[in-house]
């Protein structure tokens, strides 16, 4: 018996990574593409939040942050147009009751 086995648990912790649900990565890429022509610290923070979102519901809730970034860089009308164009992608991964347009 090694010295390590005296303080290690009998069944070591196993990481369990879950793959995102089907379609989530496609929606994530669409949200990121909305920010392609935006730059700055706040936009980079939104991108990071999009990359770390684990489910479609989180991405849906991040629409506001994406909207704010686009409206700051361009205009509110452009932000509304871009966010509303994302709704068809969300229809594939979210229940209809969660979908509302800006």
N, C-alpha and C positions, 0 to 999 in steps of 0.2 A: 504494500500500500504506500503510495507516494504522499508526500507532505501536502500536496494540493488537494487530494481527496478528503482530507480531514475537515476542510472548511468549505469546500464546494458542495452545493446541494446535489442530491443523488440524480435529479433530473434537471439539467441546466435549462435556463430560460431559452426558448426558441422564438426568434423573431417571426412574426406573422405579417407578411405584407399582402395586402389585398389589391388586386388589380382594379382599376376604376371600372365602373359599369360601362357596358357597351354604349358608345356614342359620346361619353363624357370627354374623351380626348379631342374628338372632332369639335365639340362646342368650345372647349378650351382654346383650340387653335383659331376658331372664328373670333372669339373675344380678343385674343392676342393680335389678330390681324387688324382689328379695329384701331389698335394703338400703334400700328406700324409707323405712321407719320407724326407721332407724338414723342417728345423727349423731355427729360428732366428727372429730378429726384423723385417727385411724386408719381410720375408715370412708371418709373422703375419699381417703385414700391407696389404699385397696382399689378405690374407684370409678375412680380414675385408672389403676390397673393394669388394670382391666377394659376401660377405654376404649382403652388402648394395646396390648392383646393382639392379635396378628395372626392367630392360628389357633385352631381348636377345642381343640387339645392344650393350649395356654397357658391357655385358659379353664377347661379341666378341672383343671389344676393349681392354679388360683386358688380352687377350691372350698374349700380349707382356710382361706384368708384370709377368705372370705365366712363360713364356718362360725364362725370365731373372732369376727368382728365381731358376728354375730347372737347368739351365745351370751353374749358380754359385755354386749350391750344388753338381751337378754331372758333366755333360759335355754338350756341345752344341748338339752333336748327340742324346743324350738321350732326350734333350728338344725338338728337332725337331720331334722325334718319338712320344713323348707324345702329343704334340700339334696337329700333323697331325691325331692322333687317335681320337681327339675330333670332327673333321669335320663332321662325320656322325650324331652326336648329334645335332650339329648346323643346319644341313640340315632340321631338323624337325621344327625349330623355326625361321629361317631366309630365306629371298628370295635368290635364287641361285646367283644373281648378286653380293651379298656381300661376298660370300664364295670363298676364295682363300687359297691355302695351303702355308705353310711356305717354 
